[in-house]
Amino acid sequence: MEKLEITGTAKTPTIIMDAVSGELLFEGRSNPENANELYEPVIRWLDRYVEQPAAHTHLKLNLELFNTSSSKYILEVLKKIRYLADNNHPFNVTWMYEDDDLEMIDTAEAFEMMTGLRFEKVSYPEGGYLSGQQ
């Protein structure tokens, strides 16, 4: 299965999904003009991935912000992880957030309640949301 890589922009996140390592990364801002166009290839990739996942799956959500339409797709991604969990597949979800971003913490907790998953929540200093800056 091919690695899926989507280069981020000022309005869209970097998305890297590696079926071999099981590392799934969403990083940056998700405020696209058309969330369907951005996320449908991701959902299709995940549909294939959950049928033959890596030995362990790690989803890292390192999003500075996201809009309502993106949140629907983030929930869909988490539902795919829930499918893995329901099939006894080892996984973890890391939810990154700025130290004082209470709204992002509340959002993580809401997603946990909706999916029944538990996230590792990791805070970082203001402005440090990019890889290697935590």
C-alpha positions as CSV (number, residue, x, y, z in Angstrom):
1,M,0.0,0.0,0.0
2,E,1.4,3.4,-1.0
3,K,2.2,6.1,1.5
4,L,-0.2,9.0,1.4
5,E,1.4,12.4,1.6
6,I,-0.4,15.7,1.3
7,T,1.7,18.8,1.6
8,G,0.2,21.4,4.0
9,T,-0.6,25.0,3.1
10,A,-1.7,28.0,5.2
11,K,-5.2,26.6,5.2
12,T,-4.6,22.8,5.0
13,P,-2.7,20.4,7.1
14,T,0.3,18.3,6.2
15,I,-1.0,14.7,6.2
16,I,1.3,11.7,6.1
17,M,0.0,8.2,6.3
18,D,2.5,5.4,6.2
19,A,1.0,1.9,6.0
20,V,4.3,0.2,6.7
21,S,5.2,2.0,9.9
22,G,1.5,2.6,11.0
23,E,2.3,6.3,11.6
24,L,-0.5,8.6,10.7
25,L,0.1,12.4,11.1
26,F,-2.2,15.4,10.7
27,E,-0.3,18.6,11.3
28,G,-0.9,22.4,10.9
29,R,-4.2,24.1,10.2
30,S,-7.3,22.6,8.7
31,N,-9.4,25.3,7.3
32,P,-9.8,24.2,3.7
33,E,-12.2,25.8,1.2
34,N,-13.4,22.2,0.4
35,A,-12.9,19.7,3.2
36,N,-14.4,16.9,1.1
37,E,-11.7,17.4,-1.6
38,L,-9.0,17.3,1.0
39,Y,-10.2,14.5,3.2
40,E,-12.0,12.0,0.9
41,P,-8.6,10.5,-0.3
42,V,-7.6,10.2,3.3
43,I,-10.8,8.3,4.2
44,R,-10.4,6.0,1.1
45,W,-6.8,5.3,2.2
46,L,-7.9,4.4,5.7
47,D,-10.6,2.1,4.3
48,R,-7.9,0.1,2.7
49,Y,-5.5,0.4,5.6
50,V,-7.8,-1.0,8.3
51,E,-8.1,-4.2,6.3
52,Q,-4.3,-4.8,6.6
53,P,-2.9,-2.5,9.2
54,A,0.7,-2.3,10.4
55,A,1.6,-4.1,13.6
56,H,0.8,-0.9,15.6
57,T,-1.0,2.2,14.5
58,H,-0.1,5.7,15.9
59,L,-2.4,8.6,15.0
60,K,-0.9,12.0,15.8
61,L,-3.2,15.0,15.6
62,N,-1.0,18.1,15.8
63,L,-3.5,20.6,14.6
64,E,-3.3,24.3,15.5
65,L,-6.9,24.8,14.5
66,F,-9.6,23.2,12.4
67,N,-13.0,24.3,11.1
68,T,-16.4,22.5,11.5
69,S,-16.2,20.8,8.2
70,S,-12.8,19.4,9.0
71,S,-14.0,18.2,12.4
72,K,-16.5,15.9,10.7
73,Y,-13.6,14.3,8.8
74,I,-11.4,14.1,11.9
75,L,-14.2,12.2,13.6
76,E,-14.3,9.8,10.6
77,V,-10.6,9.2,10.9
78,L,-11.1,8.5,14.6
79,K,-13.9,6.1,13.8
80,K,-11.4,4.1,11.6
81,I,-9.1,3.9,14.6
82,R,-12.1,2.8,16.7
83,Y,-12.6,0.0,14.1
84,L,-9.0,-1.1,14.7
85,A,-9.5,-1.0,18.5
86,D,-12.7,-3.0,18.2
87,N,-10.6,-5.7,16.4
88,N,-7.9,-5.8,19.1
89,H,-5.4,-4.0,17.0
90,P,-2.7,-2.1,19.0
91,F,-3.0,1.7,18.5
92,N,-2.5,5.0,20.2
93,V,-3.8,8.5,19.5
94,T,-1.7,11.5,20.4
95,W,-3.6,14.8,20.6
96,M,-1.3,17.9,20.6
97,Y,-2.5,21.2,21.9
98,E,-1.1,24.6,23.0
99,D,-0.6,24.9,26.7
100,D,-3.5,27.3,27.3
101,D,-5.9,26.2,24.5
102,L,-8.8,25.0,26.7
103,E,-11.1,24.8,23.6
104,M,-8.7,22.3,22.0
105,I,-8.6,20.2,25.2
106,D,-12.5,20.3,25.3
107,T,-12.6,19.2,21.7
108,A,-10.3,16.3,22.4
109,E,-12.4,15.2,25.3
110,A,-15.6,15.4,23.1
111,F,-14.0,13.3,20.5
112,E,-12.9,10.8,23.1
113,M,-16.6,10.6,24.3
114,M,-17.9,10.2,20.8
115,T,-15.5,7.4,19.8
116,G,-14.8,5.7,23.2
117,L,-11.1,6.1,22.5
118,R,-8.6,7.5,24.9
119,F,-6.0,9.9,23.7
120,E,-2.5,10.8,25.0
121,K,-2.8,14.6,25.3
122,V,0.5,16.5,24.9
123,S,0.8,20.2,25.4
124,Y,3.4,22.4,23.8
125,P,4.3,26.1,24.2
126,E,2.5,28.7,22.2
127,G,3.6,28.7,18.6
128,G,5.3,25.3,18.8
129,Y,2.8,23.1,16.9
130,L,5.1,22.0,14.1
131,S,7.1,18.8,14.3
132,G,10.3,19.0,16.3
133,Q,9.1,22.1,18.1
134,Q,7.4,20.5,21.1
